[in-house]
Amino acid sequence: MPTKPDLTLDRPGDGAADGVVDTVVELDDLSVHYQLAGGALARLFGLGARTVKAVDGVTLGLRRGEVLGVVGESGSGKTTLGRALLGLAPATAGSITYRPREGRPRIVSELRGAALRRLRTDLQMVFQDPSAALNPSMTIADAVGDPLRIHGVAKAPERRRLVAEALERVGLTPADRFLGKYPSDLSGGQKQRVVIARAIILDPEVLIADEPISMLDMSVRAKILELMLGLKDDLGLSYVYITHDLASAKFFCDRIAIMYLGRVVEIGPTAEIFAHPRHPYTQALLAAIPEPDPDRAVARDLPRGEIPDAAAPPLGCSFHPRCPQATPTCGWESRDLRALLEEHWTRVHPDQYAAERAVIGDLGGLDAPVTSVELGTGGAQKVRSILDRARAENAEEPLWQGVEAVEDAGSGVRVRFHPGVDPALRRAGGVDVACVLYPEDAGE
Amino acid sequence: MSALQHPASDAVVTARDLRVWYAGPKGPVRAVDGVTFEVRKGEILGLVGESGCGKSTLGRGLLGLLPEGAARDGSLVVGGRDVLSMSAKEARRLRGGELGMIFQEPLTRLNPLMRVSDHFAETLKVHEPRLPRKEIERRSLEALRVVGIPPTRFRAYPHEFSGGMRQRIMIALTLVVRPAFVVADEPTTALDVLVEAQIIRNLHTLRAEFDTAMLLITHNLGIVAEACDRVAVMYAGRIVEIGDAREVFRNPQHSYTRELLRSTISLETDGLHYIDGAPPDLVAPPPGCRFHPRCPDAMVVCAQRTPADKVLAGGSRVACWAAEERAGVSGLGPHESAPLEREEIGVADEA
């Protein structure tokens, strides 16, 4: 492995200067890895099963009374992180600690069975799709009262009173109008209110809300966020708000953690993140939001490509293949060379593609992540001239900085890249950011 | 109004008083209820509105892709031909040839057992049976090149591509037969924000390369501002405002357009706004202006008479009494323009 890890700070994004911080949930170097089952043949020959690092060494704390946003694209691990907080996804390394207002701290990642179920009276979840989160054959009264029944909190008549109270709390008034209804009788916004009522009925301390408004109509999204803000103040809740939508996070959250491919790449106070986004990924996310303002166009220099395969992440910084500001040591490798050639071929005439493809030959040799790779079968000089043409097309392409040497080898060339650095979260100004552009606190 | 009666000669699609309805358990659902508009050659027209406003039904209605039991009425002219009086066979020939559709979820539209190259061959052969193999490959690779898919992936299977690439392939597959008009129904909703931005940005290039007019259906007003030349705002089966996208966003005339813009959460949001109540039942919509029960500007007349389409000073066509009143062209008496006493809308009566 050519990438060298470096040191991590304790609980990033907390703002060490604040002194003692009252955290209600703490993640310490949390990892959730999944083994991919290989095919029967692979197992037979003992070939290594692939591992997806859905969450990979995340350290952060949820402060009492705050809304912490976890923002990222699909595949960033944000949903897995939310599920792990509730013990719904097993931690493969690291720990999650819940510190209730009263009583002893509990290590969520070690709880099993009944103890884990009891945790749900304190930590609850609001799901993305309210239609899928509600049983279509259960009345609203039964659905909202179900947690009471499961945890044996109240007898039937008392349960009915608590259910009515919870419904009124979330704005479903008069509750009598809704108690006997089924989910199919309600609108999307009303269903999400029912899901929220069910989540707060056990009087929890923490709500994990995974995209709670993304399935709702524009006209009610603000209303549901307003409801959640009201509940937070009235019931003394803390929220983890998981979303892909930076605009709602900007409005809703006190602090924001930006995730990319299982890692937190930037974390800090919302105002600071939006005023001075530091990580190139954060900057890209902000620039990509289409605003309903005809005078503001989406930026031209957006990252290309998509979030990479988590089972075979890029070397160095996971974001480097898409990063417009990548440096020579960001982890350039064989697969980036393949992507570069393919992109080059979308620009050239089909005849030129056919000729160049014959010189380069099979691209399969570039698929294993290495920093030194042989390329081409049609002669060193010809391969070099193809690389030169690709380079001439776009000299700004950051990959070229990462090339240490191109040497003649076999019937082609050997391309050697600089070894990459896998950046850890480090303090930069008011936030923590994992990017080589911010080597240490410049004391802003 | 003259622009409406004599559609511009460069209109690819002209709909006049178009209606689409289908059977529901409580009676006919009037999903599209008398819309009049045109799509001009090479333009991107945005169509926005809340879910259930009829925007998807309108998009499918234009192409005749409606479920069994749905009916169309009014007039719909595509490329100079009356579509509603066409035989099923003629309509099918028109679709895919001159008309195309891009769907929200590309994976469900691509056959997992067919290579990308086979998808293109099949599409091209249906519409241009005499095309030689070499030419099929040339046209396919050219379409893929424009959407940024490398030729090295031409013989790959759909599952070997990421979500964004699949949607690019779908777009290339729709455009390769060079349709005059394409309906794109939420084409980027299933994609991540960075990929969405790439594709939206790409739409302008595509329009120029393929000379295709497009109806872009979306709930995302930001995408309309980014990609569209004009925008139509739909509410309860009707187009309530249509005009130049910049003008509509800068000076929304219809109260619904203004409230929809205000309730969108954007980076500029510093306070929460929303529209009370829910869109009406399309089986029995309210009388007068259909937005009046939720409208903060509602006057007495709004609950009684349907506002007519009027072209106002900024060039937008609007059906709104309050907009007419502001422009001083309503001709309403003091009794009719008095504020409407509204029933209280419950907090939870929402969309």
Interface residues (C-beta under 8 A of the other chain):
Chain A: E73 S74 G171 L172 T173 F178 S187 G188 G189 Q190 R193 L216 D217 M218 S219 V220 R221 A222 K223 L225 E226 H244 D245 L246 A247 S248 K250 F251 F274 A284 L285 L286 A288 I289 P290 E291 P292 D293 P294 R296 A297 V298 R300 L302 P303 R304 E306 I307 R322 E342 E343 W345 T346 R347 P350 Y353 R357 L363
Chain B: E50 S51 R138 L141 E142 L144 R145 G148 I149 P150 P151 T152 R153 S162 G163 G164 M165 D192 V193 L194 V195 E196 A197 Q198 I200 R201 H219 N220 L221 G222 I223 V224 A225 E226 A245 R246 F249 R250 E259 L260 L261 S263 T264 I265 S266 L267 E268 T269 D270 L272 H273 Y274 I275 A278 G346 V347 A348 E350 A351
